[in-house]
Amino acid sequence: MGQILNDAEFQMFKDFVYRSSGMDFNQKNKLRMEFKLKDRLAELGYKDFNSYYAFLNKRSVSADIEVKVLLDLLTVNETSFFRNSGHFKAYTDTVLPELFEKKPSIFTKKVAINIWSAGCSTGQEPYSLAVAYLEKAGLKASNMQMQIYATDISETALSIAKEGNYAKKRLQNMPPNVLKKYFIEHEDRIEVKPEVKKMITFMYANMKTSTYLRGLDVIFCRNVMIYFDDAMREHAIKEFHKALNPGGYFFIGHSESLSKYKDLFDFKVINGGIVYKKIGD
Ligand SMILES: C[S@@+](CC[C@H](N)C(=O)[O-])C[C@H]1O[C@@H](n2cnc3c(N)ncnc32)[C@H](O)[C@@H]1O
């Protein structure tokens, strides 16, 4: 298909994607959208953007499925193990010990520590949270309950996450002892051990339309809200605030900021990592 996406068509898809997911495409990423749309149209045999758009707007199960496929195609899933080491230092040296003290009944499995990796992509973030916790809890881990919820809008990313099988060449920040303990090594790949996998519940969730979780002690939502506009970002931040327990911790990407939400979150620098702590109930 040699056609280019004209400005009116771009605006039409941009609005549709925003309404469906909160992802905000601007002129800078118009070409990316055009490439992705063209590929999908060719795959499905559509001759032009308008007929594909009409199909997306049909009230039918197949149109709903196609909307999910389209949103999945438009996501950026870049991630890595222990991304932003300062965050993981703050998590293991300060946040987890504080939680162990605050919730002593976790040592008898009466209550769990609840963590949410929102926009978990292909799983490296929640697996890093799980193994960092296991390292910190040590022998006590077998008497404790830790539940990690990991959600994303991309089913493709989620299926890689659930599989937990990764190329060895993308392990830049992985400490060698962690690799040895919690992964099975194959020739050029590594596989997450089943005892780590079972700590994580992977689920589809769209931050624009899905109900947010509640009762979380820690939320990681890093490098996700950068794809949103101000209104959608505000919606997500307010929902994350409600999702956290009093005093809960919120980690966002290092290029992001909550300076507009000083009434909701306290800003802290812990061991060089920037973290936010919920204010209020
Ligand atoms: C760049 S990745 C970040 C992965 C990980 N949090 C990290 O920092 O390494 C952004 C992820 O956000 C997801 N995402 C984007 N919009 C979303 C939405 N509306 N609801 C849920 N996930 C979304 C994408 O599918 C993608 O996997």
The ligand as an ORCA input file, in Angstrom:
! r2SCAN-3c Opt
* xyz 0 1
  C       8.441      1.629     27.735
  S       7.493      0.341     28.468
  C       7.989      0.476     30.168
  C       8.253     -0.862     30.803
  C       8.749     -0.806     32.259
  N       7.775     -0.182     33.119
  C      10.082     -0.109     32.349
  O      10.152      1.051     32.767
  O      11.088     -0.713     31.963
  C       5.854      1.070     28.470
  C       4.737      0.040     28.635
  O       3.513      0.717     28.912
  C       2.454      0.023     28.303
  N       1.279      0.909     28.164
  C       1.147      2.000     27.372
  N      -0.095      2.511     27.479
  C      -0.750      1.749     28.390
  C      -2.063      1.771     28.932
  N      -2.973      2.690     28.550
  N      -2.406      0.826     29.831
  C      -1.501     -0.113     30.211
  N      -0.250     -0.208     29.735
  C       0.131      0.729     28.833
  C       3.053     -0.416     26.973
  O       2.377     -1.506     26.398
  C       4.493     -0.762     27.352
  O       4.673     -2.133     27.564
*
